[in-house]
Amino acid sequence: MSGLHTFRSRLGRLRYRRALVRWQTVVSRTLVGAVIAVVALLLIDFSFRLETAPRAMVILVAVAIVVWRALRRIVPPLLCHETVVDMALLLERTHGVDSDLVAALQFDAAANERVGSPELQQAVIAQAAKVSETLDFRAAVPQGDARRSAWYAAIAVLTVAVGWFAFPDHAGAFWNRLWLGDAKYPTRTRIDEVMINGRINAARVVEGETVVFRVKCSGIVPDEGVARLRGIETGDSTSVMLTRVGGSSDGAVYAADGPNLNEPVDYSLRIGDAATQPRRIAIIHRPLVELTIAAVAPTYMQREDVRQHERYVQVNEGSAVALLLRCTNGKRLTAARFELIAEDGQADEGEAIAFVPADETGTQWNLDADASGLTRVVKDVPFRVVVADEDGLGTYHPIEGAMRVKPDRAPAATLASSHHAIRPNARPTIAYTVEDDFGVGSIVLHARPVETQVPAANGRGAVSIELPLPQSRGPTRAMTVRSEHVLDVSPLKLVERDKLLVWIEVTDYRGEWPGVSTLSETIELEVMDERGVLDAILRSDADAEQMLTEVIEKELGLRGDR
């Protein structure tokens, strides 16, 4: 066995102890660096109450510094690899001996090789073996640096532990914030509860309403605080003072009325040394409802359908009207009803008809025309539509409107006869003209004697004759009828000095609905003998001649004093 076997073993143990000490030093220095970085982060964050984004930047900078220092001062010793020869050189420098130790190790490693003089090799090995017994191997282990680093690490850990147990609330808040949480450091004033318009968990304000703050605090409470608001869309900011309105020995209540909100805002509160992070107040929009009125005119009118988004529309008489609602801002409607408005302007609750949803989204609703009685509109219909959305809100203003009916005018009829004196068995010609705006349905000629000589028991009575209409083409009817009818009065058994009343009853055409009837003016025919008839004809001719003469003179300017 070589004389340097024991020396080699001791050098191996020395190398292991040195590696162990290096690891101990590295761990201690790393722990101290981490504690210093954490304490620095604590001081910076506690002093400036950093928001999430700046806090994340500071944490990244601290981590970068720690990593940089570790790469410069901590990692290199771990990468150091020492050999037995390195340990021998270290012992030579430490104890001031010559280089025989390294030479002896090299000779011992090459003992089986024929290199140099065997006697010289044995002499050097023997000399090194004797010298190695006198060396202090512990002096080559840097125990001082390891102990100092361990003490620094222990002090750092102890400091953190004392601070954690002395200020557990601060430590817990910092730990949460270190992981980018929203915890707050304890303050002398504590904000316990914030109510926005009566809501605690949901900060929402109806669009256009005033935001009302009510804040409960405990601890050391001042007389007032401040609430700052900043608009999300416009960026406008404002502040309102929180005034103390009540309290007790362990707390106080603050209240303030803010501005009317028309956009989402971020708000933050500061009362005493307590402050909140910016929080969002959402806006609850009212439903924006578009009303569509669709009117289908009766077929006989041959009119196009009316579809308008206006609330006041004019529809043809007899039209079937459908109402459609659509929420244009996407809010889901939960209820909608149609109300008729009475003459006093109040809604008739007994006439309220509910809309029904047209789809599952709840944004489109239809009114049942049958239930609302709008299948045939014949008079003006003032109405009101009331809606409610998923938040229980209605529209800004009541949806009021009216359907004005464009009436189907009653027909007009005129008739005339050139003979006003007739014989009892005469056949006078009756000329008539009938007009209607959408078509004539029927024409009936009526004749009734006014009895002056013969009593009614003689069997005489009125007659009614339905007059023919021009042949219609398709669903349309003639709107103007001009014709004549030869009236045979012999069945009436007239006698001299009787008077015969003649008139026309015309009914317009309204499709499947009953038409409206109108009576013309009555003409009177007088029953005379032959001489009386001739006299009447002569008088009428003379009157006609006189009228013609007057017209000619007037046109020629010849009329003068006579």
ChimeraX attribute file (.defattr): number of C-alpha atoms within 10 A of each C-alpha:
attribute: neighborCount
match mode: 1-to-1
recipient: residues
	/A:1	5
	/A:2	13
	/A:3	16
	/A:4	20
	/A:5	13
	/A:6	14
	/A:7	20
	/A:8	17
	/A:9	12
	/A:10	16
	/A:11	21
	/A:12	16
	/A:13	13
	/A:14	19
	/A:15	20
	/A:16	14
	/A:17	17
	/A:18	19
	/A:19	18
	/A:20	14
	/A:21	19
	/A:22	21
	/A:23	17
	/A:24	17
	/A:25	24
	/A:26	22
	/A:27	17
	/A:28	23
	/A:29	21
	/A:30	21
	/A:31	19
	/A:32	21
	/A:33	19
	/A:34	18
	/A:35	17
	/A:36	15
	/A:37	18
	/A:38	19
	/A:39	14
	/A:40	13
	/A:41	19
	/A:42	18
	/A:43	12
	/A:44	14
	/A:45	20
	/A:46	15
	/A:47	9
	/A:48	9
	/A:49	16
	/A:50	14
	/A:51	15
	/A:52	15
	/A:53	9
	/A:54	12
	/A:55	20
	/A:56	16
	/A:57	11
	/A:58	15
	/A:59	18
	/A:60	12
	/A:61	14
	/A:62	18
	/A:63	15
	/A:64	12
	/A:65	14
	/A:66	17
	/A:67	16
	/A:68	12
	/A:69	14
	/A:70	16
	/A:71	11
	/A:72	11
	/A:73	13
	/A:74	20
	/A:75	15
	/A:76	11
	/A:77	14
	/A:78	13
	/A:79	8
	/A:80	9
	/A:81	9
	/A:82	13
	/A:83	11
	/A:84	19
	/A:85	16
	/A:86	14
	/A:87	21
	/A:88	22
	/A:89	17
	/A:90	14
	/A:91	22
	/A:92	17
	/A:93	13
	/A:94	14
	/A:95	14
	/A:96	9
	/A:97	13
	/A:98	11
	/A:99	14
	/A:100	18
	/A:101	24
	/A:102	21
	/A:103	17
	/A:104	22
	/A:105	22
	/A:106	14
	/A:107	20
	/A:108	19
	/A:109	12
	/A:110	12
	/A:111	14
	/A:112	8
	/A:113	10
	/A:114	8
	/A:115	10
	/A:116	9
	/A:117	8
	/A:118	12
	/A:119	9
	/A:120	11
	/A:121	19
	/A:122	17
	/A:123	12
	/A:124	18
	/A:125	24
	/A:126	15
	/A:127	15
	/A:128	21
	/A:129	21
	/A:130	13
	/A:131	14
	/A:132	19
	/A:133	11
	/A:134	9
	/A:135	15
	/A:136	11
	/A:137	18
	/A:138	11
	/A:139	11
	/A:140	18
	/A:141	18
	/A:142	14
	/A:143	16
	/A:144	10
	/A:145	14
	/A:146	21
	/A:147	15
	/A:148	14
	/A:149	21
	/A:150	20
	/A:151	14
	/A:152	16
	/A:153	22
	/A:154	15
	/A:155	13
	/A:156	20
	/A:157	15
	/A:158	12
	/A:159	12
	/A:160	16
	/A:161	14
	/A:162	12
	/A:163	13
	/A:164	14
	/A:165	11
	/A:166	11
	/A:167	12
	/A:168	14
	/A:169	14
	/A:170	20
	/A:171	19
	/A:172	16
	/A:173	17
	/A:174	22
	/A:175	15
	/A:176	14
	/A:177	21
	/A:178	19
	/A:179	12
	/A:180	15
	/A:181	13
	/A:182	15
	/A:183	16
	/A:184	19
	/A:185	17
	/A:186	16
	/A:187	14
	/A:188	12
	/A:189	19
	/A:190	19
	/A:191	24
	/A:192	11
	/A:193	13
	/A:194	20
	/A:195	16
	/A:196	17
	/A:197	18
	/A:198	15
	/A:199	14
	/A:200	13
	/A:201	10
	/A:202	13
	/A:203	17
	/A:204	18
	/A:205	24
	/A:206	19
	/A:207	18
	/A:208	16
	/A:209	15
	/A:210	15
	/A:211	20
	/A:212	17
	/A:213	20
	/A:214	21
	/A:215	23
	/A:216	19
	/A:217	22
	/A:218	18
	/A:219	16
	/A:220	16
	/A:221	24
	/A:222	15
	/A:223	13
	/A:224	16
	/A:225	22
	/A:226	18
	/A:227	19
	/A:228	17
	/A:229	24
	/A:230	19
	/A:231	18
	/A:232	15
	/A:233	10
	/A:234	10
	/A:235	10
	/A:236	10
	/A:237	13
	/A:238	12
	/A:239	15
	/A:240	17
	/A:241	17
	/A:242	23
	/A:243	18
	/A:244	19
	/A:245	14
	/A:246	11
	/A:247	14
	/A:248	8
	/A:249	9
	/A:250	10
	/A:251	17
	/A:252	20
	/A:253	22
	/A:254	23
	/A:255	21
	/A:256	19
	/A:257	15
	/A:258	19
	/A:259	15
	/A:260	14
	/A:261	18
	/A:262	18
	/A:263	19
	/A:264	20
	/A:265	22
	/A:266	17
	/A:267	19
	/A:268	16
	/A:269	24
	/A:270	18
	/A:271	22
	/A:272	20
	/A:273	15
	/A:274	18
	/A:275	20
	/A:276	15
	/A:277	16
	/A:278	15
	/A:279	13
	/A:280	18
	/A:281	21
	/A:282	19
	/A:283	18
	/A:284	17
	/A:285	19
	/A:286	21
	/A:287	25
	/A:288	15
	/A:289	22
	/A:290	17
	/A:291	19
	/A:292	17
	/A:293	20
	/A:294	19
	/A:295	26
	/A:296	19
	/A:297	21
	/A:298	20
	/A:299	15
	/A:300	16
	/A:301	21
	/A:302	11
	/A:303	11
	/A:304	11
	/A:305	16
	/A:306	16
	/A:307	15
	/A:308	14
	/A:309	14
	/A:310	12
	/A:311	18
	/A:312	16
	/A:313	17
	/A:314	16
	/A:315	25
	/A:316	24
	/A:317	20
	/A:318	24
	/A:319	23
	/A:320	21
	/A:321	25
	/A:322	19
	/A:323	20
	/A:324	20
	/A:325	24
	/A:326	22
	/A:327	20
	/A:328	12
	/A:329	13
	/A:330	14
	/A:331	20
	/A:332	18
	/A:333	25
	/A:334	17
	/A:335	18
	/A:336	21
	/A:337	18
	/A:338	23
	/A:339	21
	/A:340	23
	/A:341	20
	/A:342	12
	/A:343	9
	/A:344	6
	/A:345	10
	/A:346	12
	/A:347	18
	/A:348	15
	/A:349	11
	/A:350	8
	/A:351	15
	/A:352	20
	/A:353	19
	/A:354	20
	/A:355	24
	/A:356	18
	/A:357	20
	/A:358	15
	/A:359	10
	/A:360	8
	/A:361	12
	/A:362	19
	/A:363	21
	/A:364	21
	/A:365	24
	/A:366	19
	/A:367	22
	/A:368	18
	/A:369	16
	/A:370	12
	/A:371	13
	/A:372	18
	/A:373	13
	/A:374	19
	/A:375	17
	/A:376	19
	/A:377	20
	/A:378	18
	/A:379	15
	/A:380	15
	/A:381	17
	/A:382	19
	/A:383	22
	/A:384	20
	/A:385	22
	/A:386	18
	/A:387	22
	/A:388	18
	/A:389	20
	/A:390	14
	/A:391	15
	/A:392	12
	/A:393	16
	/A:394	21
	/A:395	16
	/A:396	12
	/A:397	7
	/A:398	11
	/A:399	17
	/A:400	16
	/A:401	18
	/A:402	17
	/A:403	20
	/A:404	18
	/A:405	18
	/A:406	15
	/A:407	14
	/A:408	18
	/A:409	12
	/A:410	17
	/A:411	26
	/A:412	21
	/A:413	22
	/A:414	19
	/A:415	20
	/A:416	18
	/A:417	16
	/A:418	11
	/A:419	17
	/A:420	19
	/A:421	24
	/A:422	24
	/A:423	21
	/A:424	21
	/A:425	15
	/A:426	15
	/A:427	15
	/A:428	19
	/A:429	15
	/A:430	19
	/A:431	15
	/A:432	19
	/A:433	16
	/A:434	25
	/A:435	19
	/A:436	22
	/A:437	16
	/A:438	21
	/A:439	24
	/A:440	25
	/A:441	21
	/A:442	17
	/A:443	21
	/A:444	16
	/A:445	21
	/A:446	17
	/A:447	22
	/A:448	18
	/A:449	24
	/A:450	19
	/A:451	16
	/A:452	12
	/A:453	11
	/A:454	15
	/A:455	9
	/A:456	12
	/A:457	7
	/A:458	8
	/A:459	10
	/A:460	16
	/A:461	15
	/A:462	14
	/A:463	15
	/A:464	14
	/A:465	13
	/A:466	13
	/A:467	14
	/A:468	12
	/A:469	16
	/A:470	13
	/A:471	8
	/A:472	10
	/A:473	8
	/A:474	7
	/A:475	11
	/A:476	16
	/A:477	21
	/A:478	19
	/A:479	17
	/A:480	19
	/A:481	18
	/A:482	14
	/A:483	15
	/A:484	15
	/A:485	16
	/A:486	11
	/A:487	15
	/A:488	13
	/A:489	20
	/A:490	13
	/A:491	13
	/A:492	18
	/A:493	15
	/A:494	24
	/A:495	20
	/A:496	16
	/A:497	17
	/A:498	20
	/A:499	21
	/A:500	23
	/A:501	16
	/A:502	24
	/A:503	23
	/A:504	27
	/A:505	21
	/A:506	28
	/A:507	24
	/A:508	27
	/A:509	26
	/A:510	20
	/A:511	15
	/A:512	9
	/A:513	10
	/A:514	11
	/A:515	18
	/A:516	15
	/A:517	16
	/A:518	16
	/A:519	17
	/A:520	19
	/A:521	14
	/A:522	16
	/A:523	17
	/A:524	20
	/A:525	21
	/A:526	22
	/A:527	23
	/A:528	21
	/A:529	14
	/A:530	12
	/A:531	9
	/A:532	16
	/A:533	18
	/A:534	14
	/A:535	12
	/A:536	17
	/A:537	16
	/A:538	12
	/A:539	12
	/A:540	15
	/A:541	12
	/A:542	12
	/A:543	12
	/A:544	12
	/A:545	12
	/A:546	11
	/A:547	11
	/A:548	12
	/A:549	13
	/A:550	14
	/A:551	13
	/A:552	12
	/A:553	12
	/A:554	12
	/A:555	10
	/A:556	9
	/A:557	9
	/A:558	10
	/A:559	13
	/A:560	7
	/A:561	4
	/A:562	3
